[in-house]
């Protein structure tokens, strides 16, 4: 089965980083930095060193973070709206008042106007709906910034591969001979219309320009003949360890790059990446988030690609004064020694950027047959594999719990989740505190017994709900079979059990889009089979899905005191929608376009502006 989709956390680059961390630690930083340009790596290392030397690298709330702000303390009152406060009772209000960066009132028009005072600016929302700013609890900030500069030729834009390649040919016309054509997100498992995506197909895009296209999984890449020539890959080039240059019958490479080391053999000669301004690219990610209503996001893998240099970039982005989304982040465990040396602790930072989690990847990808399962995959003897052995995982989890961290564990397969729960139970039995709201990321396959254990431990799952929408059919027909596929992303069962759960995109796996995530959880519609639903008993209400992407996501990211609901004293982070999502055909939820996004009392996005 093709390994066609996966989380950035469990792609081969990260798996190799885990292995190198234990076998060749001197090589691990080089691998972790592989997706960052040479110039930026040098700058990040220099800045990181300076921060370390001065002792100011996010050492508590004293560092300077400068979000976008209103530059005044004027009171603004939004009236004529349906205001979904998403407070504890999911109260519906008539008006919302903000002053400067904070919310001052939310309730009836009369009460809000009285609180706002006679000098308030009144804004007629004209029947639109106001909600708290959406919170994306699991994405990958700097990898998106880096690869986001590449052309998106994925399934969300092009239904078939010929259309994607036609788009690339148009880009070639604006390129000089020899300039790279770089693209991402292509997925032959979802985009039909071609027998094989290889050098022959990409030579049709350009024979004079090198072309490199990344599979959505980051496990595979595809390049043309010119790119192979520049990389020096020939019939006589041996396959790298743990990877392969797929070959024709005569032994010549056919342009398919399988595995991280094969990808890097081409990536290292892409000189176009040398001019990337990573700070500006990161600010672009904030703008991308604002366009879909996101005002806070959580990076679940800080250091996975850039090591400690990631924090230096965060510092620069904050210092720009142009950051339009709040960042929470989890430190990636493969850089544990660096984080310990820097003395970073839970809660360091401020309202704009704050450390909250410690991230450990326990297994791989269900789609790649590396998610660790109780039973073999459909029509296979494979049960996947653990990235961290059970005893080592227990040790890591207990150590970080005792250090006061929110421990965040990537777990896809049901056997992996068994081992994760065993580890938390042992840590608790030994006296380690679970009060920091431990999380299981993706938490893809859940049995009833596991849901009961999650409830007893107070663990909070975050579901990559795009599994259901984009790949539900593949889970049912190719990966697990119908019975086990019905255990995917069990939002309704967790809701019934009283477990706090959230939804996420895992961007760049699926694009940030809270309304799309809400649609996926409410309908469990499948993209390739829209007339069908996957496990309809797991559908949730619109209100529950909204809460998962606002109030509960704020709680999960230790930010419920400042964002996640429209309550006095919290930051004025909110979105304006043209309709009330509770009152539309659920199948159209993903099509609702955000009208405006406000963060810190300032309008940071307006549709059509």
TORNU-995262 format. One record per residue (C-alpha): x, y, z. Coordinates in Angstrom, 2 decimals, padded with zeros to 5 digits. Example, Ala and Ser with C-alpha at 12.3 -4.5 7.8 and 13.67 -1.06 7.14 Angstrom:
2
      east     north        up
    012.30   -004.50    007.80
    013.67   -001.06    007.14
//
This chain:
609
      east     north        up
    000.00    000.00    000.00
    001.39    003.46   -000.84
    002.40    005.61    002.08
    000.34    008.51    000.87
   -000.50    010.61    003.87
    001.00    011.35    007.23
    001.69    013.91    009.90
    004.92    015.95    009.62
    005.77    014.59    013.07
    005.95    011.01    011.87
    007.55    011.38    008.46
    010.91    009.67    007.88
    012.91    012.80    008.68
    011.55    012.72    012.20
    011.82    008.97    012.57
    015.44    009.24    011.51
    015.95    012.04    013.99
    014.75    009.77    016.78
    017.17    007.06    015.74
    020.09    009.44    015.25
    019.41    011.01    018.63
    020.33    007.70    020.22
    022.90    006.33    017.76
    024.67    009.35    016.27
    023.65    012.43    018.28
    026.16    014.62    016.50
    024.23    014.13    013.25
    020.75    014.74    014.64
    020.84    018.55    014.56
    021.88    018.54    010.90
    018.97    016.29    010.03
    016.53    018.33    012.07
    017.60    021.49    010.25
    017.37    019.93    006.82
    014.26    021.80    005.71
    015.64    025.25    006.56
    017.84    027.15    004.14
    021.55    027.50    004.84
    021.34    031.26    005.24
    018.47    031.05    007.71
    020.17    028.26    009.64
    023.21    030.46    010.13
    021.08    033.38    011.23
    019.02    031.28    013.62
    022.07    029.70    015.15
    023.70    033.08    015.67
    020.57    034.59    017.16
    019.93    031.50    019.28
    023.46    031.72    020.63
    023.05    035.40    021.43
    019.78    034.72    023.22
    021.36    031.94    025.22
    024.32    034.09    026.14
    022.07    036.89    027.36
    019.70    034.54    029.14
    016.70    036.12    027.45
    015.48    033.31    025.22
    011.82    033.37    026.23
    012.78    033.40    029.89
    009.35    034.03    031.30
    006.99    036.88    030.48
    009.70    039.52    030.53
    010.57    039.20    026.85
    009.06    041.71    024.46
    006.21    040.42    022.32
    004.46    043.01    020.20
    001.22    041.82    018.63
   -000.76    043.97    016.29
   -002.92    046.34    018.32
   -005.48    049.09    017.88
   -003.24    052.00    019.01
   -006.17    053.46    020.92
   -008.56    052.69    023.75
   -011.73    053.58    021.86
   -014.79    051.55    022.81
   -016.53    049.80    019.94
   -019.95    048.16    020.18
   -021.12    045.59    017.66
   -024.91    045.46    017.42
   -027.40    043.82    015.10
   -025.58    040.52    015.40
   -026.04    037.03    016.72
   -023.20    036.79    019.22
   -022.23    033.23    020.15
   -020.26    033.83    023.33
   -019.29    030.15    023.79
   -019.23    030.75    027.52
   -019.96    027.87    029.87
   -023.65    027.93    028.90
   -023.07    028.71    025.21
   -025.03    031.94    025.75
   -026.33    033.84    022.73
   -026.04    037.62    023.02
   -027.23    040.65    021.04
   -024.17    042.86    021.27
   -020.46    042.86    021.99
   -018.33    045.74    023.28
   -014.54    045.97    023.09
   -012.19    048.61    024.44
   -008.64    048.58    023.20
   -007.48    044.98    023.21
   -010.11    043.63    025.63
   -013.77    042.64    025.70
   -015.75    044.84    028.10
   -019.29    043.50    027.69
   -021.32    040.81    025.95
   -025.08    040.53    026.41
   -028.27    042.39    025.57
   -027.96    045.51    023.47
   -029.20    047.69    026.32
   -026.78    046.27    028.89
   -023.81    046.41    026.54
   -024.55    050.01    025.49
   -024.84    051.02    029.13
   -021.46    049.46    029.91
   -019.83    050.93    026.79
   -020.82    054.52    027.55
   -022.12    057.35    025.36
   -018.88    057.91    023.46
   -018.67    054.36    022.07
   -018.50    053.78    018.33
   -021.50    051.66    017.31
   -020.96    049.19    014.46
   -023.99    047.61    012.80
   -023.17    043.96    012.09
   -026.21    043.72    009.81
   -027.45    040.35    011.00
   -024.10    038.56    010.88
   -022.80    036.18    013.51
   -019.89    036.84    015.86
   -017.92    034.01    017.50
   -014.68    033.80    019.47
   -011.58    033.64    017.33
   -010.97    030.05    016.30
   -008.10    028.18    017.93
   -006.03    025.68    015.95
   -004.57    023.33    018.60
   -002.24    021.35    016.34
   -000.32    022.72    013.37
    003.32    023.15    012.33
    004.21    026.84    012.19
    007.66    027.10    010.64
    007.38    024.06    008.34
    004.27    025.73    006.89
    006.23    028.96    006.55
    009.05    027.15    004.76
    007.09    024.88    002.43
    004.22    027.32    002.13
    006.27    029.22   -000.42
    005.94    026.25   -002.76
    003.04    025.95   -005.19
    000.11    023.98   -003.75
   -000.94    021.34   -006.29
   -002.87    019.20   -003.82
   -006.28    017.62   -003.96
   -008.00    020.60   -002.37
   -007.08    022.65   -005.47
   -006.88    020.13   -008.29
   -009.11    017.09   -008.66
   -006.62    015.25   -010.85
   -002.89    015.23   -011.50
   -003.08    016.42   -015.15
   -004.74    019.61   -013.89
   -002.02    020.04   -011.28
    000.73    019.60   -013.88
   -001.01    022.03   -016.22
   -000.91    024.61   -013.43
    002.83    024.03   -013.00
    003.41    024.50   -016.73
    001.84    027.96   -016.46
    004.31    028.84   -013.72
    007.17    027.71   -015.93
    006.38    030.47   -018.41
    007.39    033.09   -015.85
    010.66    031.33   -014.98
    014.08    031.80   -016.44
    015.86    028.71   -017.74
    017.42    026.89   -014.82
    015.13    028.32   -012.12
    013.50    025.77   -009.86
    009.81    024.90   -010.02
    008.78    023.78   -006.53
    005.41    022.32   -005.57
    003.83    020.41   -002.71
    000.78    018.49   -001.48
    000.32    016.27   -004.53
   -001.32    012.96   -003.64
   -001.75    010.26   -006.32
   -004.03    008.34   -003.97
   -006.57    011.19   -004.13
   -005.79    012.75   -007.51
   -006.43    010.45   -010.44
   -005.66    010.75   -014.12
   -002.10    009.54   -014.53
   -000.52    006.10   -014.41
    002.72    007.24   -012.83
    003.97    010.55   -011.51
    007.66    010.46   -012.38
    010.41    012.22   -014.31
    008.74    011.51   -017.65
    005.56    013.28   -016.51
    007.48    016.19   -014.96
    009.66    016.60   -018.05
    006.38    017.56   -019.68
    006.19    020.46   -017.24
    009.70    021.61   -018.14
    012.82    020.15   -019.66
    014.93    023.25   -018.99
    013.90    023.99   -015.40
    014.44    021.57   -012.52
    011.14    020.47   -011.00
    010.61    019.06   -007.51
    007.15    018.13   -006.19
    006.57    016.90   -002.63
    003.90    014.34   -001.81
    001.43    015.51    000.85
    002.92    012.99    003.26
    006.48    014.36    002.97
    007.43    010.69    002.60
    007.74    010.88   -001.19
    008.92    013.34   -003.78
    008.97    013.49   -007.55
    011.45    015.30   -009.77
    012.23    015.70   -013.45
    015.33    014.72   -015.36
    016.93    018.16   -014.96
    016.63    017.92   -011.17
    018.20    014.46   -011.18
    021.10    015.81   -013.23
    021.70    018.73   -010.85
    021.64    016.35   -007.88
    024.07    014.00   -009.61
    021.72    011.02   -009.31
    022.44    008.42   -012.01
    022.12    004.70   -012.65
    025.30    004.22   -010.59
    024.13    006.23   -007.56
    023.45    003.84   -004.68
    020.23    004.15   -002.73
    020.66    006.02    000.55
    020.19    004.04    003.76
    016.50    003.64    004.53
    015.41    005.28    001.27
    015.37    004.65   -002.45
    015.62    006.24   -005.85
    012.91    004.35   -007.69
    014.27    003.03   -010.97
    013.21    001.98   -014.42
    013.80   -001.57   -015.66
    017.24   -000.56   -016.97
    018.30    000.77   -013.54
    018.11    004.48   -014.34
    016.31    006.61   -011.74
    012.77    007.46   -012.76
    012.40    010.60   -010.63
    010.43    009.07   -007.75
    012.18    009.80   -004.44
    011.14    007.42   -001.69
    012.06    008.33    001.87
    013.64    011.31    003.58
    017.25    010.65    002.55
    016.30    010.36   -001.12
    014.34    013.58   -000.90
    017.25    015.36    000.72
    019.59    014.27   -002.07
    017.62    016.59   -004.37
    016.50    019.16   -001.81
    020.08    020.06   -000.90
    020.71    021.45   -004.39
    017.58    023.64   -004.44
    019.27    027.02   -004.41
    015.91    028.81   -004.56
    015.49    028.25   -000.81
    018.54    030.37    000.03
    016.56    033.60   -000.37
    013.71    032.62    001.93
    012.94    035.26    004.56
    011.61    032.96    007.25
    010.28    035.75    009.47
    008.19    037.21    006.65
    007.05    033.73    005.69
    005.97    033.10    009.29
    003.99    036.33    009.30
    002.36    035.04    006.12
    001.23    031.95    008.03
   -000.47    034.25    010.54
   -002.28    035.98    007.68
   -003.30    032.62    006.27
   -004.70    031.66    009.67
   -006.62    034.94    009.98
   -008.31    034.35    006.61
   -010.03    031.27    008.03
   -010.78    032.89    011.39
   -007.86    031.55    013.44
   -006.49    033.96    016.07
   -004.49    031.44    018.16
   -002.61    028.37    017.03
   -000.40    025.80    018.71
    002.76    024.50    017.08
    003.02    020.81    017.95
    006.65    020.19    017.22
    008.82    023.21    017.94
    012.38    022.25    017.12
    011.41    019.28    014.94
    012.95    020.87    011.85
    014.93    023.86    013.12
    016.10    022.77    016.57
    016.54    025.54    019.11
    016.69    028.00    016.20
    012.89    027.83    016.03
    012.70    029.89    019.23
    014.98    032.50    017.73
    012.61    032.85    014.80
    009.64    033.14    017.17
    011.48    035.97    018.90
    012.03    037.81    015.65
    008.43    037.34    014.51
    007.13    038.71    017.83
    009.50    041.66    017.72
    008.13    042.66    014.31
    004.97    044.06    015.89
    003.02    042.52    013.02
    002.06    039.16    014.48
   -001.68    038.68    013.99
   -002.16    035.32    015.71
   -001.15    034.07    019.14
    001.28    031.18    019.28
    001.37    028.38    021.82
    004.00    025.71    021.30
    005.14    022.26    022.37
    008.85    021.46    022.48
    009.84    018.45    020.41
    011.39    015.72    022.52
    014.21    014.90    020.10
    015.85    018.19    021.13
    015.39    017.46    024.84
    019.01    018.15    025.76
    018.92    021.56    024.08
    015.68    022.53    025.77
    017.00    021.42    029.15
    020.20    023.40    028.61
    018.16    026.48    027.80
    016.10    026.06    030.94
    012.74    026.44    029.22
    009.79    025.63    031.46
    006.03    025.31    031.12
    004.29    028.68    030.84
    007.31    030.74    029.82
    006.37    033.53    027.48
    003.45    035.93    027.42
   -000.01    036.35    025.95
    001.38    036.35    022.41
    003.87    033.46    022.51
    004.02    030.86    025.26
    005.49    027.40    025.88
    002.82    024.96    027.00
    003.64    021.41    025.92
    006.30    018.73    025.64
    005.75    016.69    022.47
    006.65    013.01    022.05
    005.85    010.89    018.97
    004.99    007.33    020.00
    004.26    005.71    016.64
    003.89    006.44    012.96
    001.10    006.83    010.45
   -001.88    004.51    010.08
   -001.97    005.31    006.37
    001.69    004.43    006.07
    001.13    001.17    007.99
    003.44    002.44    010.74
    000.75    003.37    013.26
    001.15    000.69    015.97
   -001.89   -001.62    015.99
   -003.32   -004.37    018.19
   -004.08   -006.42    015.06
   -002.56   -006.44    011.55
   -003.69   -004.01    008.90
   -006.24   -005.14    006.33
   -004.81   -007.79    004.00
   -001.43   -007.51    005.68
    000.74   -009.09    008.35
    002.00   -005.67    009.43
    001.04   -004.19    012.80
    003.10   -001.04    012.49
    005.84   -000.07    014.90
    006.49    002.02    017.97
    008.82    004.99    017.52
    009.56    004.82    021.25
    009.63    001.51    023.09
    007.16    001.13    025.95
    009.67    001.37    028.80
    011.38    004.39    027.27
    008.03    006.10    026.75
    007.12    005.53    030.39
    010.39    007.10    031.47
    009.99    010.11    029.17
    006.41    010.79    030.19
    007.08    010.57    033.92
    010.18    012.77    033.65
    008.33    015.55    031.86
    005.26    015.33    034.08
    007.50    015.76    037.11
    009.13    018.74    035.42
    005.72    020.40    035.28
    004.99    020.06    031.56
    001.78    019.38    029.74
    002.83    016.14    028.05
    001.56    015.85    024.48
    001.81    012.42    022.83
    001.29    011.62    019.16
   -000.64    008.35    019.01
   -002.37    006.89    015.95
   -002.67    003.13    016.31
   -004.76    001.46    019.03
   -001.76   -000.46    020.40
    000.21    002.80    020.60
   -002.64    004.35    022.56
   -002.67    001.34    024.90
    001.01    001.94    025.64
    000.49    005.69    026.10
   -002.27    005.05    028.63
   -000.13    002.47    030.42
    002.62    005.07    030.74
    000.34    007.75    032.16
   -001.22    005.26    034.59
    002.21    004.21    035.84
    003.34    007.82    036.21
    000.22    008.67    038.18
    000.64    005.61    040.40
    004.17    006.78    041.17
    002.95    010.18    042.26
    003.51    012.27    039.13
    000.82    014.90    038.62
   -001.41    014.88    035.55
   -002.89    018.29    036.38
   -001.37    019.98    033.30
   -003.98    018.38    031.00
   -002.02    015.72    029.11
   -003.02    015.30    025.48
   -003.06    012.54    022.88
   -002.66    013.96    019.38
   -004.66    012.46    016.50
   -005.82    009.71    018.89
   -007.06    008.08    015.74
   -008.39    004.66    016.75
   -010.21    004.38    020.07
   -011.93    001.39    021.66
   -014.50    001.74    024.43
   -012.05    000.53    027.06
   -009.56    003.21    026.01
   -012.18    005.95    026.21
   -012.92    004.86    029.78
   -009.22    005.00    030.67
   -008.82    008.43    029.04
   -011.73    009.71    031.11
   -010.33    008.26    034.35
   -006.91    009.83    033.73
   -008.23    013.24    032.68
   -006.46    013.05    029.31
   -007.70    015.25    026.47
   -007.56    013.99    022.86
   -007.22    016.21    019.81
   -008.56    014.66    016.61
   -007.22    015.16    013.09
   -010.76    015.18    011.78
   -009.61    015.43    008.16
   -008.88    011.70    008.47
   -012.62    011.17    008.17
   -013.30    013.63    005.37
   -010.34    013.11    003.06
   -009.29    009.54    003.78
   -012.34    007.89    005.35
   -012.96    005.74    002.32
   -009.35    004.56    002.30
   -009.53    003.69    006.01
   -012.68    001.68    005.41
   -011.72   -000.08    002.19
   -007.92   -000.32    002.18
   -006.37    000.21    005.59
   -008.59   -001.21    008.36
   -011.88   -002.52    007.05
   -015.31   -001.16    007.97
   -015.43   -002.39    011.57
   -012.20   -000.82    012.72
   -012.59    002.29    010.54
   -015.73    003.03    012.56
   -013.42    003.60    015.56
   -011.78    006.58    013.85
   -012.00    010.00    015.53
   -014.68    009.11    018.08
   -015.79    012.62    018.92
   -019.37    011.79    019.92
   -018.27    008.96    022.21
   -015.80    011.25    023.95
   -018.46    013.95    024.23
   -020.86    011.46    025.81
   -018.15    010.35    028.26
   -017.57    013.94    029.39
   -014.04    014.13    027.95
   -012.71    017.47    026.72
   -011.69    016.99    023.08
   -010.68    019.24    020.20
   -010.29    019.22    016.42
   -007.19    020.13    014.43
   -005.87    020.35    010.89
   -002.25    019.30    011.45
   -001.42    021.82    008.72
    000.39    021.13    006.40
   -001.32    017.70    006.32
   -004.68    019.38    005.82
   -005.01    023.13    005.60
   -006.14    025.18    008.56
   -009.87    025.63    008.23
   -011.95    025.54    011.42
   -015.26    025.65    009.57
   -014.14    022.72    007.44
   -013.15    020.86    010.61
   -016.53    021.67    012.15
   -018.24    020.36    009.01
   -016.18    017.16    009.13
   -017.11    016.48    012.76
   -020.78    017.36    012.35
   -021.43    015.41    009.13
   -018.57    012.85    008.91
   -019.05    013.13    005.16
   -016.35    011.57    002.99
   -014.82    013.67    000.22
   -014.52    010.88   -002.33
   -017.89    009.41   -001.44
   -019.97    012.43   -000.40
   -023.22    010.52   -000.28
   -021.83    008.39    002.58
   -020.78    009.03    006.16
   -018.16    007.21    008.19
   -019.57    006.01    011.51
   -022.56    008.41    011.64
   -023.05    007.56    015.31
   -019.92    009.67    015.95
   -021.42    012.87    014.47
   -021.58    015.75    016.95
   -023.70    018.89    017.17
   -022.59    022.16    015.62
   -022.36    023.67    019.10
   -020.04    020.90    020.30
   -017.80    021.30    017.25
   -017.65    025.08    017.67
   -016.73    024.63    021.33
   -013.99    022.19    020.30
   -012.41    024.90    018.13
   -012.81    027.76    020.59
   -013.40    027.32    024.31
   -012.11    023.75    024.65
   -009.12    024.37    022.40
   -008.23    027.36    024.58
   -008.44    025.14    027.66
   -006.33    022.48    026.00
   -003.70    025.12    025.19
   -003.78    026.59    028.74
   -005.24    029.84    027.45
   -008.85    029.70    028.57
   -008.28    032.66    030.91
   -007.58    034.97    027.99
   -009.19    033.60    024.79
   -011.73    031.02    023.62
   -014.95    032.77    024.58
   -016.44    036.26    024.36
   -016.43    037.22    028.01
   -015.45    040.49    029.69
   -011.75    040.75    030.44
   -010.62    038.40    027.71
   -008.77    039.55    024.62
   -010.90    040.92    021.81
   -010.18    038.01    019.46
   -013.25    037.17    017.39
   -014.57    036.34    013.93
   -017.57    037.59    012.01
   -019.47    035.14    009.78
   -022.19    035.94    007.25
   -024.53    033.32    008.74
   -025.19    031.50    011.99
   -023.48    028.11    011.55
   -026.10    026.49    013.76
   -028.83    027.38    011.27
   -027.46    026.29    007.91
   -027.51    022.96    006.14
   -024.66    021.11    007.90
   -023.28    020.02    004.52
   -022.55    023.69    003.73
   -020.61    024.46    006.91
   -017.25    024.06    005.19
   -018.29    026.60    002.55
   -018.94    029.47    004.97
   -016.45    032.26    004.28
   -015.11    034.34    007.17
   -016.13    037.99    006.75
   -013.75    039.53    009.31
   -011.19    038.43    011.86
   -010.22    040.59    014.85
   -007.26    039.93    017.09
   -006.24    042.01    020.09
   -008.98    044.53    019.26
   -007.69    045.13    015.73
   -009.19    043.99    012.45
   -006.57    041.69    010.93
   -008.60    040.26    008.06
   -011.53    041.47    005.96
   -012.92    039.41    003.12
   -012.26    041.04   -000.22
   -009.98    043.70    001.24
//
